[in-house]
Amino acid sequence: MSRFHHKHFSATKLVLFFCFSTVLGVALVANLIRESFSPSHIATSSNWVVRDHVPVLLFQNDSAIDAVPKGGNAEIAKKNGSKDLLPATFADIPAPNWHWEAMPSAPVPRLDGYAIQIKNMFYVLQGYRNLDHVHSHVDVYDFITNKWVDRIESPKEMANSHLGVATDGRCIYVVSGQYGPQCRGSINLAFALDTKTKQWSSLPPLPLPRYAPATQLWRGRLHVMGGGKENRHTPALEHWSLAVKDGKALEKEWRTEIPIPRGGPHRACIVANDRLFVIGGQEGDFMPKPGSPIFKCSRRHEVVYGDVYMLDDEMKWKVLQPMPKPDSHIECAWVIVNNSIIITGGTTEKHPVTKRMILVGEVFQFHLDTLTWSVIGKLPYRIKTTLTGYWDGWLYFTSGQRDRGPDNPQPRQVVGDMWRTKLSLK
């Protein structure tokens, strides 16, 4: 009898324990749900959560949908969500919505195209139509008439993408880059286009081939630095310069200059107030697939950064305030307006869950007086390798690869669209 009573008592304790555990579990879940939707967890209208001035995103099962940034892939985040806090440098930054006006599209769509503006004329060079087809010509847009007015064929030996470009106000200098479609090899050839005569001439070749090197004309010398090495992936640090005038080389060989602190392609390179700036970029890029007869592109690890470097009279690289978010594919995505640099679009860090490329839809302003950054507006959609110009108060951009839609910032369609907006800077 005593044994039976003891067993009955033990069973009773077990039942009570399970009941208590169930009640406690329900309470904990209820508290978790309440916390998940408390003001400290609900994202703002821009879908950002800021803690200690470091933006993060919450991925917590279904509640992750409320914290995914506008333009984030909510369904993927829901499917792959975790309970970790993830850095949100890949996310959209809150910014004013601008009114954009559609203008005549470029004659052809372009990815990794390049552009030079000389007064009211906008020269759009080379680029991919798609991975299997590249362009070998220049399209010309007139900002006064707002029409595409000319086409200039490029030398057959000139690279088709990943160029370095600069201008002296009449001639366009084109240095190195990738020759052909997919992920073919780089070359070291250099050329100059006289925009008055529409004639090309050759310049001394670079000491080594380079992909998308930072390139600019500064103090009478054509500067070429960084980019990717011959394998397309390894960042290069070398910096060379060549004295040029009116599209002609004044020297037979390139001169070695101070190496850039961080290598890599897809950066903006700008001269303003007699200072040379190199902005953004990445380390690494796609490489040709081993053994592929067409040099088919194969993904490799990339690190996108927002570093800003400057050369001045001291001829020593100075590190400045970084961009508001890491940004690459911005070689020709900039203009100088009212003592500031305006940069449109690009690509940023990969999504930490999906590992997919994320496009940038913000417009950034770099103030040349204070050497600081602002986020001032939004593009009509996220897009990389924009070709940007400015005329009579209007900010223009054309071409590039745009996003998959408002809720998916991954790249998809290569476009030739042109847009403009009235630019009003503080």
C-alpha positions as a Markdown table, in Angstrom:
| # | Residue | x | y | z |
|---|---|---|---|---|
| 1 | Met | 0.0 | 0.0 | 0.0 |
| 2 | Ser | 2.7 | 2.4 | 0.9 |
| 3 | Arg | 4.5 | 1.6 | -2.3 |
| 4 | Phe | 1.3 | 2.3 | -4.3 |
| 5 | His | 0.9 | 5.6 | -2.5 |
| 6 | His | 4.5 | 6.5 | -3.2 |
| 7 | Lys | 4.0 | 5.8 | -6.9 |
| 8 | His | 0.8 | 7.8 | -7.0 |
| 9 | Phe | 2.5 | 10.7 | -5.3 |
| 10 | Ser | 5.4 | 10.6 | -7.8 |
| 11 | Ala | 3.0 | 10.6 | -10.7 |
| 12 | Thr | 1.1 | 13.5 | -9.2 |
| 13 | Lys | 4.3 | 15.5 | -8.9 |
| 14 | Leu | 5.2 | 14.7 | -12.5 |
| 15 | Val | 1.8 | 15.9 | -13.7 |
| 16 | Leu | 2.2 | 19.1 | -11.7 |
| 17 | Phe | 5.7 | 19.6 | -13.1 |
| 18 | Phe | 4.5 | 19.3 | -16.7 |
| 19 | Cys | 1.5 | 21.7 | -16.0 |
| 20 | Phe | 3.9 | 24.2 | -14.4 |
| 21 | Ser | 6.3 | 23.9 | -17.4 |
| 22 | Thr | 3.5 | 24.4 | -19.9 |
| 23 | Val | 2.2 | 27.5 | -18.1 |
| 24 | Leu | 5.8 | 28.9 | -17.9 |
| 25 | Gly | 6.4 | 28.1 | -21.5 |
| 26 | Val | 3.2 | 29.9 | -22.6 |
| 27 | Ala | 4.2 | 32.9 | -20.5 |
| 28 | Leu | 7.6 | 33.0 | -22.0 |
| 29 | Val | 6.2 | 32.8 | -25.6 |
| 30 | Ala | 3.7 | 35.5 | -24.8 |
| 31 | Asn | 6.4 | 37.7 | -23.4 |
| 32 | Leu | 8.6 | 37.0 | -26.5 |
| 33 | Ile | 5.7 | 37.9 | -28.8 |
| 34 | Arg | 5.0 | 41.1 | -26.8 |
| 35 | Glu | 8.7 | 42.0 | -26.9 |
| 36 | Ser | 9.0 | 41.3 | -30.6 |
| 37 | Phe | 6.3 | 43.9 | -31.3 |
| 38 | Ser | 7.3 | 46.4 | -28.6 |
| 39 | Pro | 8.5 | 49.9 | -29.8 |
| 40 | Ser | 12.1 | 48.8 | -29.2 |
| 41 | His | 11.7 | 46.0 | -31.8 |
| 42 | Ile | 9.4 | 47.4 | -34.4 |
| 43 | Ala | 11.3 | 49.0 | -37.3 |
| 44 | Thr | 10.8 | 52.6 | -38.2 |
| 45 | Ser | 9.1 | 53.6 | -41.4 |
| 46 | Ser | 12.5 | 53.1 | -43.1 |
| 47 | Asn | 12.6 | 49.6 | -41.6 |
| 48 | Trp | 15.8 | 50.2 | -39.7 |
| 49 | Val | 16.6 | 49.6 | -36.1 |
| 50 | Val | 19.4 | 51.7 | -34.6 |
| 51 | Arg | 21.4 | 50.6 | -31.6 |
| 52 | Asp | 24.4 | 52.6 | -30.3 |
| 53 | His | 24.4 | 54.4 | -33.7 |
| 54 | Val | 25.1 | 51.1 | -35.5 |
| 55 | Pro | 22.2 | 50.1 | -37.8 |
| 56 | Val | 21.1 | 46.5 | -37.5 |
| 57 | Leu | 18.2 | 44.4 | -38.8 |
| 58 | Leu | 16.3 | 41.8 | -36.8 |
| 59 | Phe | 15.7 | 38.4 | -38.3 |
| 60 | Gln | 13.5 | 36.5 | -35.8 |
| 61 | Asn | 11.3 | 34.0 | -37.5 |
| 62 | Asp | 8.1 | 35.6 | -38.9 |
| 63 | Ser | 8.8 | 38.9 | -37.1 |
| 64 | Ala | 11.7 | 39.3 | -39.4 |
| 65 | Ile | 9.3 | 40.5 | -42.1 |
| 66 | Asp | 8.6 | 43.6 | -40.0 |
| 67 | Ala | 12.3 | 44.4 | -39.8 |
| 68 | Val | 13.5 | 43.7 | -43.3 |
| 69 | Pro | 14.4 | 46.9 | -45.1 |
| 70 | Lys | 12.2 | 48.3 | -47.8 |
| 71 | Gly | 13.6 | 46.7 | -50.8 |
| 72 | Gly | 14.8 | 43.7 | -48.8 |
| 73 | Asn | 13.7 | 40.3 | -49.9 |
| 74 | Ala | 11.1 | 39.6 | -47.3 |
| 75 | Glu | 10.2 | 36.1 | -48.3 |
| 76 | Ile | 13.9 | 34.9 | -48.4 |
| 77 | Ala | 14.5 | 36.6 | -45.0 |
| 78 | Lys | 11.4 | 34.8 | -43.6 |
| 79 | Lys | 12.6 | 31.5 | -45.0 |
| 80 | Asn | 16.2 | 31.8 | -43.9 |
| 81 | Gly | 15.7 | 34.0 | -40.8 |
| 82 | Ser | 17.7 | 33.6 | -37.7 |
| 83 | Lys | 17.6 | 35.0 | -34.2 |
| 84 | Asp | 20.8 | 36.9 | -34.7 |
| 85 | Leu | 21.3 | 40.6 | -35.1 |
| 86 | Leu | 22.8 | 41.3 | -38.5 |
| 87 | Pro | 24.7 | 44.4 | -39.6 |
| 88 | Ala | 22.5 | 46.4 | -42.0 |
| 89 | Thr | 25.1 | 48.1 | -44.1 |
| 90 | Phe | 23.5 | 46.2 | -47.1 |
| 91 | Ala | 20.1 | 47.8 | -46.3 |
| 92 | Asp | 18.5 | 50.9 | -47.8 |
| 93 | Ile | 19.3 | 54.1 | -45.9 |
| 94 | Pro | 16.3 | 56.4 | -45.2 |
| 95 | Ala | 16.4 | 59.3 | -47.7 |
| 96 | Pro | 14.0 | 61.7 | -49.4 |
| 97 | Asn | 12.1 | 60.5 | -52.4 |
| 98 | Trp | 13.0 | 62.6 | -55.5 |
| 99 | His | 10.8 | 63.2 | -58.6 |
| 100 | Trp | 12.6 | 61.7 | -61.6 |
| 101 | Glu | 11.7 | 62.5 | -65.2 |
| 102 | Ala | 12.2 | 59.9 | -67.9 |
| 103 | Met | 14.4 | 61.1 | -70.8 |
| 104 | Pro | 15.3 | 59.4 | -74.2 |
| 105 | Ser | 16.9 | 56.0 | -73.5 |
| 106 | Ala | 20.4 | 55.3 | -74.7 |
| 107 | Pro | 20.6 | 53.6 | -78.1 |
| 108 | Val | 21.8 | 50.4 | -76.4 |
| 109 | Pro | 21.7 | 49.1 | -72.8 |
| 110 | Arg | 25.0 | 49.1 | -71.0 |
| 111 | Leu | 26.5 | 47.3 | -68.0 |
| 112 | Asp | 30.0 | 48.4 | -66.9 |
| 113 | Gly | 29.9 | 51.2 | -69.4 |
| 114 | Tyr | 31.8 | 54.4 | -68.9 |
| 115 | Ala | 31.0 | 58.1 | -69.5 |
| 116 | Ile | 32.7 | 61.4 | -69.8 |
| 117 | Gln | 31.0 | 64.8 | -69.9 |
| 118 | Ile | 32.5 | 67.7 | -71.8 |
| 119 | Lys | 30.3 | 70.8 | -71.4 |
| 120 | Asn | 26.8 | 69.9 | -72.7 |
| 121 | Met | 28.0 | 66.7 | -74.5 |
| 122 | Phe | 27.8 | 63.4 | -72.7 |
| 123 | Tyr | 30.0 | 60.6 | -74.1 |
| 124 | Val | 28.9 | 57.0 | -73.2 |
| 125 | Leu | 31.5 | 54.3 | -73.9 |
| 126 | Gln | 31.7 | 50.6 | -74.4 |
| 127 | Gly | 30.2 | 48.2 | -71.9 |
| 128 | Tyr | 28.2 | 44.9 | -71.9 |
| 129 | Arg | 24.8 | 44.4 | -73.6 |
| 130 | Asn | 24.9 | 41.1 | -71.8 |
| 131 | Leu | 27.6 | 38.7 | -70.7 |
| 132 | Asp | 28.0 | 37.3 | -74.3 |
| 133 | His | 27.9 | 40.6 | -76.1 |
| 134 | Val | 30.0 | 43.8 | -75.6 |
| 135 | His | 29.9 | 47.2 | -77.2 |
| 136 | Ser | 32.7 | 48.8 | -79.1 |
| 137 | His | 31.5 | 52.3 | -79.8 |
| 138 | Val | 30.6 | 55.6 | -78.1 |
| 139 | Asp | 27.1 | 57.1 | -78.0 |
| 140 | Val | 26.8 | 60.9 | -77.6 |
| 141 | Tyr | 24.0 | 62.7 | -75.8 |
| 142 | Asp | 23.4 | 66.5 | -76.0 |
| 143 | Phe | 22.1 | 67.9 | -72.7 |
| 144 | Ile | 20.8 | 71.1 | -74.5 |
| 145 | Thr | 18.6 | 69.3 | -77.0 |
| 146 | Asn | 18.1 | 66.2 | -74.8 |
| 147 | Lys | 18.7 | 63.9 | -77.7 |
| 148 | Trp | 21.2 | 61.2 | -78.6 |
| 149 | Val | 23.1 | 62.9 | -81.5 |
| 150 | Asp | 26.1 | 60.8 | -82.5 |
| 151 | Arg | 27.9 | 57.5 | -82.5 |
| 152 | Ile | 31.7 | 57.1 | -82.7 |
| 153 | Glu | 33.3 | 53.7 | -83.4 |
| 154 | Ser | 36.1 | 52.6 | -81.0 |
| 155 | Pro | 39.4 | 51.0 | -82.1 |
| 156 | Lys | 39.0 | 47.3 | -82.5 |
| 157 | Glu | 41.9 | 46.7 | -80.1 |
| 158 | Met | 40.4 | 48.8 | -77.3 |
| 159 | Ala | 39.0 | 47.1 | -74.2 |
| 160 | Asn | 35.2 | 46.8 | -74.0 |
| 161 | Ser | 34.7 | 47.0 | -70.2 |
| 162 | His | 36.4 | 47.7 | -66.9 |
| 163 | Leu | 38.2 | 50.7 | -68.4 |
| 164 | Gly | 40.0 | 53.6 | -66.8 |
| 165 | Val | 38.7 | 56.9 | -68.3 |
| 166 | Ala | 39.5 | 60.7 | -67.9 |
| 167 | Thr | 39.3 | 63.9 | -69.9 |
| 168 | Asp | 41.2 | 67.2 | -70.3 |
| 169 | Gly | 38.1 | 69.0 | -71.5 |
| 170 | Arg | 38.5 | 68.0 | -75.2 |
| 171 | Cys | 40.2 | 64.6 | -75.4 |
| 172 | Ile | 39.0 | 61.4 | -73.7 |
| 173 | Tyr | 41.7 | 59.1 | -72.3 |
| 174 | Val | 40.9 | 55.3 | -72.2 |
| 175 | Val | 43.3 | 53.0 | -70.3 |
| 176 | Ser | 43.5 | 49.2 | -70.1 |
| 177 | Gly | 40.4 | 47.1 | -69.2 |
| 178 | Gln | 38.8 | 43.8 | -70.3 |
| 179 | Tyr | 38.8 | 42.9 | -73.9 |
| 180 | Gly | 35.8 | 40.8 | -75.0 |
| 181 | Pro | 32.7 | 39.3 | -73.3 |
| 182 | Gln | 32.2 | 37.1 | -70.2 |
| 183 | Cys | 35.4 | 37.2 | -68.0 |
| 184 | Arg | 38.1 | 37.4 | -70.6 |
| 185 | Gly | 41.6 | 38.8 | -70.0 |
| 186 | Ser | 42.6 | 42.3 | -69.4 |
| 187 | Ile | 44.9 | 44.3 | -71.6 |
| 188 | Asn | 47.3 | 47.2 | -71.1 |
| 189 | Leu | 46.6 | 49.3 | -74.2 |
| 190 | Ala | 45.7 | 53.0 | -73.9 |
| 191 | Phe | 44.0 | 55.4 | -76.3 |
| 192 | Ala | 42.8 | 59.0 | -76.6 |
| 193 | Leu | 39.8 | 60.3 | -78.5 |
| 194 | Asp | 39.8 | 63.8 | -79.8 |
| 195 | Thr | 36.1 | 64.8 | -79.5 |
| 196 | Lys | 36.5 | 67.7 | -82.0 |
| 197 | Thr | 37.9 | 65.6 | -84.8 |
| 198 | Lys | 36.4 | 62.2 | -83.6 |
| 199 | Gln | 39.8 | 60.6 | -84.2 |
| 200 | Trp | 41.5 | 58.1 | -82.0 |
| 201 | Ser | 45.2 | 57.9 | -81.2 |
| 202 | Ser | 47.4 | 55.5 | -79.2 |
| 203 | Leu | 49.2 | 56.1 | -76.0 |
| 204 | Pro | 52.1 | 54.1 | -74.4 |
| 205 | Pro | 50.7 | 50.9 | -72.8 |
| 206 | Leu | 50.5 | 50.5 | -69.1 |
| 207 | Pro | 53.4 | 48.5 | -67.5 |
| 208 | Leu | 50.8 | 45.8 | -66.7 |
| 209 | Pro | 47.2 | 45.0 | -67.6 |
| 210 | Arg | 44.6 | 46.1 | -65.2 |
| 211 | Tyr | 40.8 | 45.7 | -64.6 |
| 212 | Ala | 38.9 | 48.9 | -63.8 |
| 213 | Pro | 41.7 | 50.9 | -62.4 |
| 214 | Ala | 41.0 | 54.3 | -60.7 |
| 215 | Thr | 42.0 | 56.8 | -63.4 |
| 216 | Gln | 42.1 | 60.6 | -63.5 |
| 217 | Leu | 43.9 | 63.5 | -65.1 |
| 218 | Trp | 45.7 | 65.6 | -62.4 |
| 219 | Arg | 48.2 | 68.4 | -62.8 |
| 220 | Gly | 49.0 | 67.5 | -66.5 |
| 221 | Arg | 49.5 | 63.8 | -65.7 |
| 222 | Leu | 47.2 | 60.8 | -66.4 |
| 223 | His | 47.1 | 58.8 | -63.1 |
| 224 | Val | 46.2 | 55.1 | -63.1 |
| 225 | Met | 46.1 | 53.2 | -59.8 |
| 226 | Gly | 44.6 | 50.1 | -58.1 |
| 227 | Gly | 42.1 | 48.0 | -60.1 |
| 228 | Gly | 42.3 | 44.3 | -60.4 |
| 229 | Lys | 45.4 | 42.3 | -61.5 |
| 230 | Glu | 45.6 | 40.1 | -64.5 |
| 231 | Asn | 43.6 | 37.3 | -62.9 |
| 232 | Arg | 40.7 | 39.7 | -62.5 |
| 233 | His | 40.4 | 39.0 | -58.8 |
| 234 | Thr | 43.6 | 40.0 | -57.0 |
| 235 | Pro | 43.6 | 43.7 | -55.9 |
| 236 | Ala | 46.4 | 45.8 | -57.3 |
| 237 | Leu | 48.2 | 48.6 | -55.4 |
| 238 | Glu | 50.4 | 50.0 | -58.2 |
| 239 | His | 50.1 | 53.6 | -59.2 |
| 240 | Trp | 51.5 | 55.0 | -62.4 |
| 241 | Ser | 51.3 | 58.4 | -64.2 |
| 242 | Leu | 52.0 | 59.7 | -67.7 |
| 243 | Ala | 52.4 | 63.3 | -68.8 |
| 244 | Val | 49.8 | 64.1 | -71.6 |
| 245 | Lys | 48.6 | 67.1 | -73.5 |
| 246 | Asp | 45.9 | 67.4 | -76.1 |
| 247 | Gly | 45.5 | 63.6 | -76.4 |
| 248 | Lys | 49.2 | 63.0 | -76.9 |
| 249 | Ala | 51.8 | 61.5 | -74.5 |
| 250 | Leu | 54.7 | 63.7 | -73.6 |
| 251 | Glu | 56.7 | 60.7 | -72.3 |
| 252 | Lys | 57.5 | 57.3 | -73.7 |
| 253 | Glu | 56.9 | 55.4 | -70.4 |
| 254 | Trp | 54.7 | 55.5 | -67.4 |
| 255 | Arg | 56.2 | 56.8 | -64.1 |
| 256 | Thr | 55.8 | 54.9 | -60.9 |
| 257 | Glu | 54.0 | 56.9 | -58.2 |
| 258 | Ile | 53.1 | 56.2 | -54.5 |
| 259 | Pro | 51.0 | 53.0 | -54.3 |
| 260 | Ile | 47.4 | 53.4 | -53.2 |
| 261 | Pro | 46.8 | 52.0 | -49.6 |
| 262 | Arg | 44.0 | 49.6 | -50.7 |
| 263 | Gly | 43.6 | 48.1 | -54.1 |
| 264 | Gly | 40.7 | 46.9 | -56.1 |
| 265 | Pro | 38.4 | 47.9 | -59.0 |
| 266 | His | 35.1 | 49.8 | -59.5 |
| 267 | Arg | 36.0 | 53.0 | -57.6 |
| 268 | Ala | 35.2 | 56.6 | -58.3 |
| 269 | Cys | 38.4 | 58.7 | -59.0 |
| 270 | Ile | 37.8 | 62.5 | -58.9 |
| 271 | Val | 39.9 | 65.7 | -59.0 |
| 272 | Ala | 38.3 | 68.6 | -57.1 |
| 273 | Asn | 40.0 | 71.7 | -55.7 |
| 274 | Asp | 43.4 | 70.4 | -57.0 |
| 275 | Arg | 43.1 | 67.3 | -54.8 |
| 276 | Leu | 42.8 | 63.7 | -56.1 |
| 277 | Phe | 40.1 | 61.6 | -54.4 |
| 278 | Val | 39.6 | 57.8 | -54.7 |
| 279 | Ile | 36.2 | 56.6 | -53.3 |
| 280 | Gly | 34.7 | 53.2 | -52.6 |
| 281 | Gly | 35.4 | 50.1 | -54.5 |
| 282 | Gln | 35.9 | 46.4 | -53.8 |
| 283 | Glu | 38.5 | 43.7 | -53.3 |
| 284 | Gly | 38.0 | 40.7 | -55.6 |
| 285 | Asp | 35.8 | 40.1 | -58.7 |
| 286 | Phe | 34.4 | 37.3 | -60.9 |
| 287 | Met | 37.0 | 35.2 | -62.5 |
| 288 | Pro | 36.9 | 33.0 | -65.7 |
| 289 | Lys | 35.9 | 29.4 | -64.9 |
| 290 | Pro | 38.9 | 27.1 | -65.2 |
| 291 | Gly | 39.0 | 25.4 | -68.5 |
| 292 | Ser | 36.0 | 27.3 | -70.0 |
| 293 | Pro | 36.6 | 28.0 | -73.7 |
| 294 | Ile | 34.5 | 31.1 | -73.5 |
| 295 | Phe | 36.0 | 32.3 | -70.2 |
| 296 | Lys | 32.6 | 31.9 | -68.5 |
| 297 | Cys | 32.4 | 34.1 | -65.4 |
| 298 | Ser | 32.6 | 32.3 | -62.1 |
| 299 | Arg | 31.8 | 34.0 | -58.8 |
| 300 | Arg | 34.5 | 34.6 | -56.3 |
| 301 | His | 34.5 | 36.2 | -52.8 |
| 302 | Glu | 34.3 | 40.0 | -52.9 |
| 303 | Val | 34.7 | 42.6 | -50.2 |
| 304 | Val | 32.9 | 45.9 | -50.9 |
| 305 | Tyr | 34.2 | 49.0 | -49.0 |
| 306 | Gly | 33.5 | 52.7 | -48.6 |
| 307 | Asp | 37.1 | 53.9 | -48.1 |
| 308 | Val | 38.0 | 57.4 | -49.2 |
| 309 | Tyr | 41.6 | 58.4 | -49.9 |
| 310 | Met | 43.0 | 61.7 | -51.0 |
| 311 | Leu | 46.3 | 63.0 | -52.5 |
| 312 | Asp | 47.2 | 66.7 | -52.2 |
| 313 | Asp | 50.5 | 68.8 | -52.3 |
| 314 | Glu | 52.2 | 66.4 | -49.8 |
| 315 | Met | 51.7 | 63.5 | -52.2 |
| 316 | Lys | 50.9 | 61.2 | -49.3 |
| 317 | Trp | 47.6 | 59.3 | -49.2 |
| 318 | Lys | 45.2 | 60.6 | -46.5 |
| 319 | Val | 42.4 | 58.5 | -45.2 |
| 320 | Leu | 39.1 | 60.5 | -45.0 |
| 321 | Gln | 35.6 | 59.8 | -43.6 |
| 322 | Pro | 34.2 | 56.6 | -45.3 |
| 323 | Met | 31.0 | 56.6 | -47.3 |
| 324 | Pro | 27.7 | 56.2 | -45.5 |
| 325 | Lys | 27.7 | 52.6 | -46.7 |
| 326 | Pro | 30.2 | 50.4 | -48.6 |
| 327 | Asp | 29.8 | 51.2 | -52.3 |
| 328 | Ser | 31.3 | 49.8 | -55.5 |
| 329 | His | 30.7 | 50.0 | -59.3 |
| 330 | Ile | 30.7 | 53.8 | -59.2 |
| 331 | Glu | 33.5 | 54.6 | -61.6 |
| 332 | Cys | 31.3 | 57.1 | -63.6 |
| 333 | Ala | 28.5 | 57.5 | -61.2 |
| 334 | Trp | 29.6 | 60.9 | -60.0 |
| 335 | Val | 29.5 | 64.7 | -60.7 |
| 336 | Ile | 30.8 | 67.8 | -59.0 |
| 337 | Val | 28.2 | 70.3 | -58.1 |
| 338 | Asn | 28.4 | 73.3 | -55.7 |
| 339 | Asn | 31.7 | 72.3 | -54.1 |
| 340 | Ser | 30.5 | 68.8 | -53.5 |
| 341 | Ile | 30.7 | 65.4 | -55.1 |
| 342 | Ile | 27.4 | 63.6 | -55.9 |
| 343 | Ile | 27.4 | 59.8 | -56.3 |
| 344 | Thr | 24.5 | 57.7 | -57.6 |
| 345 | Gly | 23.8 | 54.1 | -57.0 |
| 346 | Gly | 26.3 | 51.2 | -57.0 |
| 347 | Thr | 26.6 | 47.9 | -55.2 |
| 348 | Thr | 27.1 | 47.3 | -51.4 |
| 349 | Glu | 27.9 | 44.3 | -49.2 |
| 350 | Lys | 26.3 | 41.0 | -49.9 |
| 351 | His | 23.1 | 40.1 | -48.0 |
| 352 | Pro | 24.3 | 38.3 | -44.9 |
| 353 | Val | 21.7 | 35.6 | -45.2 |
| 354 | Thr | 21.2 | 35.0 | -48.9 |
| 355 | Lys | 24.8 | 36.0 | -49.9 |
| 356 | Arg | 23.3 | 37.7 | -53.0 |
| 357 | Met | 24.6 | 41.0 | -54.5 |
| 358 | Ile | 22.7 | 44.0 | -53.2 |
| 359 | Leu | 22.3 | 47.2 | -55.3 |
| 360 | Val | 22.3 | 50.7 | -54.0 |
| 361 | Gly | 19.5 | 53.2 | -54.6 |
| 362 | Glu | 20.7 | 56.2 | -52.6 |
| 363 | Val | 22.3 | 59.4 | -53.8 |
| 364 | Phe | 25.3 | 60.5 | -51.7 |
| 365 | Gln | 26.8 | 63.9 | -51.3 |
| 366 | Phe | 30.5 | 64.5 | -50.3 |
| 367 | His | 31.0 | 68.0 | -49.0 |
| 368 | Leu | 34.4 | 69.2 | -50.2 |
| 369 | Asp | 34.7 | 71.9 | -47.5 |
| 370 | Thr | 34.1 | 69.7 | -44.5 |
| 371 | Leu | 35.1 | 66.3 | -46.2 |
| 372 | Thr | 32.0 | 64.7 | -44.8 |
| 373 | Trp | 29.1 | 62.7 | -46.3 |
| 374 | Ser | 25.3 | 63.1 | -46.5 |
| 375 | Val | 22.5 | 60.9 | -47.9 |
| 376 | Ile | 20.4 | 63.3 | -49.9 |
| 377 | Gly | 18.0 | 61.4 | -52.1 |
| 378 | Lys | 16.8 | 58.2 | -53.8 |
| 379 | Leu | 17.0 | 57.0 | -57.4 |
| 380 | Pro | 13.9 | 55.7 | -59.2 |
| 381 | Tyr | 15.3 | 52.2 | -58.4 |
| 382 | Arg | 18.5 | 50.6 | -57.2 |
| 383 | Ile | 21.1 | 50.3 | -59.9 |
| 384 | Lys | 24.9 | 49.8 | -60.4 |
| 385 | Thr | 27.3 | 51.3 | -62.9 |
| 386 | Thr | 25.2 | 54.3 | -63.5 |
| 387 | Leu | 26.6 | 56.9 | -65.9 |
| 388 | Thr | 26.0 | 60.3 | -64.4 |
| 389 | Gly | 26.0 | 63.9 | -65.7 |
| 390 | Tyr | 24.9 | 67.4 | -64.6 |
| 391 | Trp | 23.6 | 70.2 | -66.7 |
| 392 | Asp | 21.8 | 73.5 | -66.0 |
| 393 | Gly | 20.5 | 72.4 | -62.6 |
| 394 | Trp | 19.5 | 68.8 | -63.7 |
| 395 | Leu | 21.1 | 65.6 | -62.4 |
| 396 | Tyr | 21.1 | 62.9 | -65.1 |
| 397 | Phe | 22.0 | 59.3 | -65.1 |
| 398 | Thr | 21.7 | 56.5 | -67.7 |
| 399 | Ser | 22.4 | 52.8 | -68.2 |
| 400 | Gly | 23.5 | 50.1 | -65.7 |
| 401 | Gln | 21.9 | 47.0 | -64.2 |
| 402 | Arg | 18.8 | 47.7 | -62.1 |
| 403 | Asp | 17.1 | 45.8 | -59.3 |
| 404 | Arg | 14.4 | 43.1 | -59.5 |
| 405 | Gly | 11.8 | 45.5 | -58.0 |
| 406 | Pro | 11.0 | 47.5 | -54.9 |
| 407 | Asp | 11.1 | 44.5 | -52.7 |
| 408 | Asn | 14.1 | 42.8 | -54.2 |
| 409 | Pro | 17.5 | 44.6 | -54.4 |
| 410 | Gln | 19.3 | 41.9 | -56.3 |
| 411 | Pro | 20.5 | 42.8 | -59.9 |
| 412 | Arg | 18.6 | 41.7 | -62.9 |
| 413 | Gln | 18.0 | 43.7 | -66.1 |
| 414 | Val | 20.6 | 45.7 | -68.0 |
| 415 | Val | 19.0 | 49.0 | -69.1 |
| 416 | Gly | 19.7 | 52.0 | -71.2 |
| 417 | Asp | 17.1 | 54.2 | -69.5 |
| 418 | Met | 18.0 | 57.8 | -68.9 |
| 419 | Trp | 16.5 | 59.9 | -66.0 |
| 420 | Arg | 16.9 | 63.4 | -64.7 |
| 421 | Thr | 15.8 | 65.3 | -61.6 |
| 422 | Lys | 16.1 | 68.9 | -60.6 |
| 423 | Leu | 19.0 | 69.1 | -58.1 |
| 424 | Ser | 18.7 | 71.4 | -55.1 |
| 425 | Leu | 21.6 | 71.2 | -52.7 |
| 426 | Lys | 21.9 | 72.7 | -49.2 |
